Structures are given as structure tokens and as C-alpha cells.
């Protein structure tokens, strides 16, 4: 038996990077229910009200949390793993040579060095990452952008230099992360301006004239929105981010909604900003078939999708909780023997589309 659903026109472009597979997400039941049916600015504020209450941690001890939130799994050369550094290819098993880096610079919200604990934005683990110290120093508080021409600094992973694209009204240097992490940075920025709407009056103009305009919506300049959405679409949520979101939630007790529900970016700043968000993942205007077989499935199901190994899937309960995510096998199959007997939503990001259908598991 085949189950067919439909994909809307004008679909989102996604290129997959899945670093690991088969992780169990831990979004609590009903966590985002208060945002259901909201759109654009109202949706952003509803998410703010959900994620803003959280435990404020100590900035100086954040590196101890990194051993959980940013610890790369074991490899042949590093059987105990190492710090996952998005700023360099250096694999470190101790914190020596690393900084606690604010992905969205702390100076943008008026925090000086040594004052990180003064406001919750300075200690938020969703925005703090282990960073190669040299790369961090060169990044400074420059806005994100695409470096054109010869960079002033590069270590083969990140770049700093002049830009003439995406941010035309800004003549200073920009910071460009590696392609595989551009979506991570975009979703972090979206999280920060959503979580801290109540601190919007603190947004600073120095060093941010190409990114922030202040206020609670849209917060970002129009060209910055275009860049953030581009990076968000081209580098979709990876299992690394899902792992990290779950780990931060255990310590800080709030989540990054743009990791749990990537489509939120489109409903707040993108092509669906005029449409109400459905917490269950239903999107407007579906018209391209996706088939799932067999249905019900007992141990394995197979989908019809182009380039399955370059697609990522999310298995969600009907209440919207992600219970499984990963990458399809070459034949488009995925295992379901680890799922309980139930009806599930299958959300598939594949090349230029996002597809949603339902399937049953019956062991």
C-alpha cells in the first residue's frame, strides 16, 4: 500500500549535511503549542514567551558544559572524542587554545569583557561555542557576510575580509563561516533575536550596521534576512545541532525552535510570513507526490525521493515532537523497528523541497 501526500509549489532549497544519524530528540509534548496558529511578528513573540524563561548559567563555567554540548564523538584517531570547533579543523581534547565564543557577538547587545554574567544573553549556551582562539580574535565583532576577493584572515575553515555581496551598504570586514556551519550560525542568530525580545533596546549599532535594525521585528536588515535565509536553506539542521539542542536544554531548560522546527524561519521572515504556522508541520499549497511503502511498516519503509542520501528526514509524533531524524539509505529506505506502534508524520527535506506525509508503524 502507498500513501501519497503533496508538496507545495515554490519549495525551499535545501542541501544536506547530516553528520550523524538516529538521534532521539527531546522536545517536550506541547512545548510550542502556544505558538500554533501565529504568524510573522506575532509568531516570533509567541516563541519568545516560550523560550525566554530559562536557567541562566555562569559564563566562566561554560567550558565544562562544552564537554557535553560540543563534544565530537569518538573517531579512530580520537577514541575519546574531542571538542567540536566550528572555527577550525584543529582537534583538541583539552580546552587549551580555545575560547568561549559568542556566535552573535556580545558587544552587539552591550556586554563588555568581564561582564558576561550581567545579563542572560552573555551566558546563553545556545550562543556560546568553543572556538579556536586565533580565529575568534580575527572574527572580532564583524557582521556575517560572504568574503569576496582575498581574505584578510583564513584558516581553511572560516574567513574574515571585505565583502561586496549581500551587505552592500557596509564597507567593513565580514566574518564568513564554513559552508557546513552557515546554517548553524543563521539559526543561532534567529534564536538570539527571538529569545531576547525583552532586551531589544540594548541592540548596539557599532559593528552591526549591516545586520540589526533594532526593535522586536523584523530585527534584521532586509539584506541580512536574505543572507540568513539563504544559509538556513542551503545548510539544513544537522544531527550535530539536534544533539546540541537537546544537551543545552538539559542544562538551560529552553530550546532553539529553529532547530526543532526549521520551517519557522520561513513563517517569521521568509516566504510564509503571511501564513499561520502549524505546529504539526503542515505547509501551504502541497502539490507534488511523495510515496511511502509499505504502510503500515514493521521494520523498514522506503520513500520515493530524488538523491535519498542527500535528503534528511524527521519522524514526528502527531503532536509535533521529533522522535527520530537521519539520512536515508541509498535505496531511499529507513528503519522503523525502533519506533513504537503508532501513526507518525514524516518530514523530508530533499534538494529543492520539503515534503510531509504520514505513515503507520505496526510490528
Beta strands, then each sheet from edge to edge (+ up, - down):
strand 1: 3-8
strand 2: 71-72
strand 3: 82-83
strand 4: 98-102
strand 5: 128-132
strand 6: 143-144
strand 7: 153-154
strand 8: 159-162
strand 9: 173-176
strand 10: 212-214
strand 11: 219-220
strand 12: 286-293
strand 13: 300-303
strand 14: 311-317
strand 15: 322-327
strand 16: 333-335
strand 17: 342-350
strand 18: 353-361
sheet 1: 1+ 12- 13+ 16-
sheet 2: 2+ 3-
sheet 3: 4+ 5-
sheet 4: 6+ 9+ 8- 7+
sheet 5: 10+ 11-
sheet 6: 15+ 14- 17+ 18-
end
